Amino acid sequence: MILGDVAEVLFVHLRVAVYHFFCRLYAMYPRNFISFLQDQCVSGHFHARETQEAIQSFLLSVRLHPQLVLGSQQGETSTSKWRGLDAQAIEVECSQVSVD
């Protein structure tokens, strides 16, 4: 395997990891996460074309989260939101917003 191939494989693995992290944040905190992304785009922190394309492709791979319409930013960070749920239940809830 040549060095370029290794770098490409590592890049693919990194992109998959970032995508899964994106999905978890979007699933758990959709309003706050979208607000954060908007703030970063407006302020120019996401000015690189590759970053904007990655965010766009990630957004195209998730469903419209019901909490974007029905919820509030304060409700997302409430301590009672996840109380009583085990890790598997949270993971199942997170997997429901991805179309993958």
C-alpha positions in Angstrom: 0.0 0.0 0.0 1.4 3.4 -1.0 1.4 6.4 1.4 -1.3 8.1 -0.7 -3.6 5.1 -0.4 -3.1 5.1 3.4 -3.9 8.8 3.7 -7.1 8.3 1.6 -8.2 5.3 3.7 -7.6 7.4 6.9 -9.6 10.3 5.4 -12.5 8.0 4.7 -12.5 6.7 8.2 -12.3 10.2 9.6 -15.2 11.4 7.5 -17.3 8.4 8.7 -16.5 9.2 12.3 -17.4 12.9 11.8 -20.6 11.9 10.1 -21.6 9.7 13.0 -20.8 12.4 15.5 -22.8 14.9 13.3 -25.8 12.5 13.4 -25.7 12.1 17.2 -25.5 15.8 17.8 -28.3 16.4 15.3 -30.5 13.7 16.9 -29.9 14.8 20.4 -29.8 18.6 20.1 -31.3 19.5 16.6 -32.2 23.1 17.3 -29.0 23.9 19.2 -26.8 22.1 16.7 -28.4 23.7 13.6 -28.2 27.1 15.3 -24.5 26.5 16.0 -23.9 25.5 12.4 -25.7 28.6 11.1 -23.6 30.8 13.5 -20.4 29.3 12.3 -21.3 29.6 8.6 -22.4 33.3 9.0 -19.3 34.2 11.0 -17.1 32.7 8.3 -15.6 29.9 10.4 -16.8 27.3 7.8 -15.4 29.2 4.8 -13.6 26.2 3.3 -15.4 24.7 0.3 -14.8 21.2 1.5 -16.3 21.9 4.9 -19.4 23.5 3.4 -19.8 20.5 1.1 -19.4 18.0 3.9 -22.0 19.8 6.0 -24.4 19.9 3.1 -24.0 16.2 2.4 -24.5 15.4 6.0 -27.7 17.5 6.2 -29.0 15.8 3.0 -28.6 12.4 4.7 -30.8 13.1 7.8 -34.5 13.5 8.1 -36.2 16.7 9.2 -36.1 16.3 13.0 -39.6 16.7 14.6 -38.1 18.8 17.4 -37.1 21.5 14.9 -40.8 22.2 14.5 -42.2 21.0 17.8 -39.4 21.6 20.4 -37.4 24.4 21.9 -33.7 25.0 22.4 -34.2 25.1 26.2 -36.1 21.8 26.1 -33.2 20.1 24.3 -30.8 20.8 27.2 -33.2 20.0 29.9 -31.8 17.5 32.4 -35.0 15.5 32.4 -34.9 14.8 28.6 -32.6 11.8 28.8 -33.2 10.8 32.5 -34.3 7.3 32.8 -33.1 6.2 29.4 -30.2 3.7 29.0 -27.5 4.1 26.3 -29.3 1.6 24.0 -32.5 3.6 24.1 -30.7 6.8 23.3 -28.8 5.1 20.4 -32.1 3.9 19.0 -33.6 7.3 19.2 -30.5 8.8 17.5 -30.6 6.3 14.7 -34.1 7.3 13.7 -33.1 10.6 12.1 -30.5 9.2 9.7 -31.7 7.9 6.3 -28.6 5.6 6.1 
